[in-house]
Amino acid sequence: MKRTPKRRAGGRRIAAAVAVALMLLSGCRSREERAAKFAAVYEAAMANNDPVMARLAMQQAVGFDDSNADYWQQLGSVELALGDYSGAFNAYLRANELDHSRPAVLQALADLAVVGGHTEDAQRYAKQVLLLRPDDLAPQTTLGFVALRNRDYDTALKHAETVLASRVDDSNATILKARALAGLGKPDDAMTLLRDFVTGHPSDATALDALGDMAGRFGNLTGQKEAQSRELEMRPKDVALRIAYARTLYRLGEREAAHNLTAPLASSGEHDGRLIDILELWLRYEPRDAAVAQVRQLAAQASTADKMRYAYFLMLAGQPADAEALVAPLVSLPVTAANAAPLALLAQTQARQGRDAEALKLLDAVLAFDEGNILALRARTDLYLRTGRGRQAVFDAQRLVASKPRSADDRVRLARAYALAGQPQLAENTYRAGIQAIGGADTLLFGGLRDFLVKAGRSDELADVQQQFIEQKRLARAQW
């Protein structure tokens, strides 16, 4: 609520600047002249540290003059500054189409391709930079991160060393080297490298983030806490970082401090759409009665969207009647695009209270309107599993896995459905295929497979499964 005046003031500034630009356009005869006027607004906005206005102005400029590579490069730059990686990539891509000889554009495309996981594109763009500037070190770092993605840790290390030989304080190359060392099975050396770098560069947020991430991967929660705490001092309004820090505190058993970080975000509504993450932490770590009482209080004054999230928490916390009381007054049939998800949630609350016929009627209506509704598919699958209807559960669970192939929960649903339907081989195949597809040593899938083998009288295979689990954990720690 406190942010509203700022948003309005910012909106007024933007509107005023656009109005001025439009007045300036009145004397312009060509589209190029109009584009140049908006480019001037862009320059002024950048000088005033107003990237939102700068982006708006440059979007207008390229609208009038689509063939100006400078404009597209500038748009890419401001999109990148605002964290819109997709917008930045598209802008830089257009700039490169217009002019293939810009190393800065090619390097930006290479780096964005790495971030997006498109390693072949990243490698191609980085090599084009080297053709234009053979001594440029930036592509070496990019190629190193490509090697890292491909688990070629020796090559990644060589690229990092090439950069650090000339630029000993290069943050990205240091992070690359640390991750390569971790991948090579040298986590202590990797952590020492990052700690030493952060000691000498205490304001380097990227290095701090890398240090915290690596500490967490190797189970050093104290180290992760220290790094995140220092990051939060630099970015106290970063909601995602605040929640991540709270998660670390909860895992360390520092519940009061963690709650003091998350509760104000929930009560103020200034959680940037991350309320569900906060509630997940409360469900896992807070005393159940206290958390339920607080959620009931917060829900009374919450927005409609947040009421749904609080209702979901209450349902999972064993209070389906309270959850239904929150949702029911806000939604009703017929199904629309706006109420499909809330109706699916309402059905879940009814099913949790044993009112399966009512729940199934709602879920059928939602899925008749939107056959791919994930919430409704999960709710109906769970209802079928609980009531022993394996064949129906298989059909819904198959659609879930097709839509969410990296969801371990949905793979487990499908495996359970196959087992209930009398198809044990398909159940086992689902567990094993999920482990291969998702990786990361997912405890749900491995746990499900272990339980399946025990029930099948194949306990002699558990040792092999445990070894596979350990190896998956090792690979997950090494993969960046």
Rosetta blueprint (number, residue, H / E / L):
1 M L
2 K L
3 R L
4 T H
5 P H
6 K H
7 R H
8 R H
9 A H
10 G H
11 G H
12 R H
13 R H
14 I H
15 A H
16 A H
17 A H
18 V H
19 A H
20 V H
21 A H
22 L H
23 M H
24 L H
25 L H
26 S L
27 G L
28 C L
29 R L
30 S L
31 R H
32 E H
33 E H
34 R H
35 A H
36 A H
37 K H
38 F H
39 A H
40 A H
41 V H
42 Y H
43 E H
44 A H
45 A H
46 M H
47 A H
48 N L
49 N L
50 D L
51 P H
52 V H
53 M H
54 A H
55 R H
56 L H
57 A H
58 M H
59 Q H
60 Q H
61 A H
62 V H
63 G H
64 F H
65 D L
66 D L
67 S L
68 N L
69 A H
70 D H
71 Y H
72 W H
73 Q H
74 Q H
75 L H
76 G H
77 S H
78 V H
79 E H
80 L H
81 A H
82 L L
83 G L
84 D L
85 Y H
86 S H
87 G H
88 A H
89 F H
90 N H
91 A H
92 Y H
93 L H
94 R H
95 A H
96 N H
97 E H
98 L H
99 D L
100 H L
101 S L
102 R L
103 P H
104 A H
105 V H
106 L H
107 Q H
108 A H
109 L H
110 A H
111 D H
112 L H
113 A H
114 V H
115 V H
116 G L
117 G L
118 H L
119 T H
120 E H
121 D H
122 A H
123 Q H
124 R H
125 Y H
126 A H
127 K H
128 Q H
129 V H
130 L H
131 L H
132 L H
133 R L
134 P L
135 D L
136 D L
137 L L
138 A H
139 P H
140 Q H
141 T H
142 T H
143 L H
144 G H
145 F H
146 V H
147 A H
148 L H
149 R H
150 N L
151 R L
152 D L
153 Y H
154 D H
155 T H
156 A H
157 L H
158 K H
159 H H
160 A H
161 E H
162 T H
163 V H
164 L H
165 A H
166 S H
167 R L
168 V L
169 D L
170 D L
171 S H
172 N H
173 A H
174 T H
175 I H
176 L H
177 K H
178 A H
179 R H
180 A H
181 L H
182 A H
183 G H
184 L L
185 G L
186 K L
187 P H
188 D H
189 D H
190 A H
191 M H
192 T H
193 L H
194 L H
195 R H
196 D H
197 F H
198 V H
199 T H
200 G H
201 H L
202 P L
203 S L
204 D L
205 A H
206 T H
207 A H
208 L H
209 D H
210 A H
211 L H
212 G H
213 D H
214 M H
215 A H
216 G H
217 R H
218 F L
219 G L
220 N L
221 L H
222 T H
223 G H
224 Q H
225 K H
226 E H
227 A H
228 Q H
229 S H
230 R H
231 E H
232 L H
233 E H
234 M H
235 R L
236 P L
237 K L
238 D L
239 V H
240 A H
241 L H
242 R H
243 I H
244 A H
245 Y H
246 A H
247 R H
248 T H
249 L H
250 Y H
251 R H
252 L L
253 G L
254 E L
255 R H
256 E H
257 A H
258 A H
259 H H
260 N H
261 L H
262 T H
263 A H
264 P H
265 L H
266 A H
267 S H
268 S H
269 G L
270 E L
271 H L
272 D L
273 G L
274 R L
275 L H
276 I H
277 D H
278 I H
279 L H
280 E H
281 L H
282 W H
283 L H
284 R H
285 Y H
286 E L
287 P L
288 R H
289 D H
290 A H
291 A H
292 V H
293 A H
294 Q H
295 V H
296 R H
297 Q H
298 L H
299 A H
300 A H
301 Q L
302 A L
303 S L
304 T H
305 A H
306 D H
307 K H
308 M H
309 R H
310 Y H
311 A H
312 Y H
313 F H
314 L H
315 M H
316 L H
317 A L
318 G L
319 Q L
320 P H
321 A H
322 D H
323 A H
324 E H
325 A H
326 L H
327 V H
328 A H
329 P H
330 L H
331 V L
332 S L
333 L L
334 P L
335 V L
336 T L
337 A L
338 A L
339 N L
340 A H
341 A H
342 P H
343 L H
344 A H
345 L H
346 L H
347 A H
348 Q H
349 T H
350 Q H
351 A H
352 R H
353 Q L
354 G L
355 R L
356 D H
357 A H
358 E H
359 A H
360 L H
361 K H
362 L H
363 L H
364 D H
365 A H
366 V H
367 L H
368 A H
369 F H
370 D L
371 E L
372 G L
373 N L
374 I H
375 L H
376 A H
377 L H
378 R H
379 A H
380 R H
381 T H
382 D H
383 L H
384 Y H
385 L H
386 R H
387 T L
388 G L
389 R L
390 G H
391 R H
392 Q H
393 A H
394 V H
395 F H
396 D H
397 A H
398 Q H
399 R H
400 L H
401 V H
402 A H
403 S H
404 K L
405 P L
406 R L
407 S L
408 A H
409 D H
410 D H
411 R H
412 V H
413 R H
414 L H
415 A H
416 R H
417 A H
418 Y H
419 A H
420 L H
421 A L
422 G L
423 Q L
424 P H
425 Q H
426 L H
427 A H
428 E H
429 N H
430 T H
431 Y H
432 R H
433 A H
434 G H
435 I H
436 Q H
437 A H
438 I H
439 G L
440 G L
441 A L
442 D L
443 T H
444 L H
445 L H
446 F H
447 G H
448 G H
449 L H
450 R H
451 D H
452 F H
453 L H
454 V H
455 K H
456 A L
457 G L
458 R L
459 S H
460 D H
461 E H
462 L H
463 A H
464 D H
465 V H
466 Q H
467 Q H
468 Q H
469 F H
470 I H
471 E H
472 Q H
473 K H
474 R H
475 L H
476 A H
477 R H
478 A H
479 Q L
480 W L
